Amino acid sequence: MEISIYHNHSDYTKKMIAHWLKRYPHLEKKILEIAQSIENMMGMGIFDEKLIDIFKNGKKNREMIFLLNSLREEYIDYFSPVIISDKLLMCLKNICEGHHVLEIGDYHFLSYLLMQSNINIQHTQIKKYKKNKTNILLNDQIFSKKLIKETSIFLLSWPMYQSPEAHEYLNEMKKGDLLIYMGELEGGGCADDCFFKGLVEKFVIQESITKEIAPHYIKWGAVNDYIKVYKKILD
């Protein structure tokens, strides 16, 4: 695995902050309070508690969420469609510890972080869509019967809208396997109808695990995604 994790976003981030200060002078104090947090997030991919609190207290911070949302596409390009925090990582680590995990998707960052926490995780891509800019090069595994047999937890985030592959992976999973799903629900911008129909027919949501991890899954403003943990009950 090759890794170059700290990206040189310093100039980009400083230009964005300078633009915000010029355009929104009434937010100067709030912007300066989180300037270092923003630089760290755009360099390392981890949201600290200052940034998480802004999203959690959305009604009080609508203008600040609007500013942070302007960084969303850049963050996705370099890291993940999911807001990554230390608390979310800890919850995922607790669920995955002692299991063989397979992340399915086009982003390597979450797999990398869980590997750093000594989680036995491998990665496979759904399709060769445009490569993100993370400079994290994992050895993508071929989705094979052997890999399915070894895996007990599948991690899936933001499968492409109307793509059939996510549903095909559901069909290949074994009875008793867990699926950790991150993305929008049926009718949103992820996967296809067959995927969500398969979840209803062959899976049951793990309520206690989902309730434990959900408070640490933070949404970008105006994005209606969730984290849910399912168990396959029918082959």
C-alpha positions, -999 to 999 in steps of 0.1 A, spaced: 0 0 0 13 34 -10 2 64 10 6 101 9 -20 113 33 -13 149 41 -24 170 11 -11 204 4 -44 222 8 -28 251 27 -31 277 -1 -65 265 -12 -79 266 24 -64 300 32 -79 314 0 -113 300 9 -111 314 44 -100 348 31 -129 348 7 -153 340 35 -139 368 57 -143 393 29 -178 383 19 -192 375 54 -175 400 78 -203 395 104 -190 359 107 -154 368 112 -151 356 148 -167 323 141 -146 317 110 -113 325 127 -123 301 156 -124 272 132 -98 282 107 -72 258 120 -98 230 123 -106 235 86 -70 234 76 -65 201 95 -96 186 81 -86 194 45 -52 181 52 -59 149 71 -95 141 63 -107 141 99 -134 164 113 -126 176 149 -152 183 175 -154 220 167 -165 212 132 -188 184 143 -205 207 168 -214 231 140 -233 204 121 -249 190 152 -262 225 162 -275 232 127 -303 257 136 -278 280 153 -251 276 126 -269 277 93 -245 302 78 -214 283 90 -228 250 76 -233 268 43 -197 278 43 -184 243 52 -207 228 26 -187 247 -1 -158 224 8 -178 192 3 -169 184 -33 -132 189 -25 -134 167 6 -152 139 -14 -126 141 -41 -97 136 -17 -113 116 11 -148 103 13 -185 111 8 -189 105 45 -179 129 72 -151 111 91 -146 118 128 -127 100 155 -159 90 172 -174 75 140 -141 56 135 -142 43 170 -177 30 166 -168 13 133 -137 -2 149 -158 -17 177 -182 -33 153 -155 -47 130 -129 -58 155 -123 -96 153 -140 -99 119 -129 -100 83 -142 -69 67 -146 -60 30 -152 -24 19 -171 -21 -14 -168 12 -32 -147 38 -50 -130 54 -20 -100 40 -2 -98 64 27 -120 47 52 -104 13 45 -70 30 51 -81 44 85 -95 11 97 -63 -6 86 -44 18 108 -66 7 137 -56 -29 130 -89 -40 115 -87 -69 91 -102 -51 61 -98 -54 24 -112 -32 -4 -129 -39 -37 -142 -13 -62 -177 -15 -77 -165 -1 -110 -135 18 -123 -151 52 -120 -129 83 -118 -101 78 -93 -103 101 -63 -73 122 -54 -64 105 -21 -31 90 -32 -40 60 -12 -34 29 -33 -48 -2 -18 -46 -36 -36 -82 -39 -47 -94 -75 -43 -113 -93 -70 -148 -100 -57 -146 -138 -56 -164 -167 -39 -133 -171 -17 -134 -135 -7 -171 -137 1 -165 -168 22 -138 -151 43 -158 -119 49 -183 -115 77 -189 -77 76 -194 -57 44 -190 -19 44 -208 0 16 -209 38 13 -227 59 -13 -231 33 -41 -237 51 -74 -272 60 -82 -291 35 -104 -260 12 -106 -269 -25 -103 -237 -36 -87 -247 -28 -51 -277 -52 -54 -255 -79 -69 -232 -77 -39 -262 -81 -16 -271 -113 -34 -236 -127 -29 -235 -121 8 -240 -151 31 -267 -156 57 -255 -141 90 -232 -115 74 -235 -79 85 -238 -49 61 -228 -15 73 -245 9 49 -238 46 46 -258 67 21 -292 79 11 -322 56 15 -347 45 -11 -358 74 -33 -325 92 -28 -293 93 -48 -278 59 -41 -280 24 -57 -312 12 -74 -346 0 -64 -335 -36 -65 -309 -29 -38 -335 -15 -14 -360 -42 -22 -332 -68 -14 -326 -51 20 -363 -54 29 -367 -90 17 -334 -106 29 -320 -84 57 -331 -72 91 -318 -40 106 -297 -43 137 -314 -18 159 -291 -16 189 -259 -13 168 -275 13 145 -287 33 175 -252 33 190 -234 45 159 -260 68 144 -254 98 167 -218 99 154 -227 98 117 -228 135 108 -245 147 77 -234 175 54 -260 203 53 -289 195 28 -277 159 24 -301 133 37 -279 102 43 -278 77 71 -258 49 86 -276 16 92 -264 -18 101 -282 -49 86 -279 -86 91 -287 -110 62 -313 -135 72 -321 -152 39 -298 -164 12 
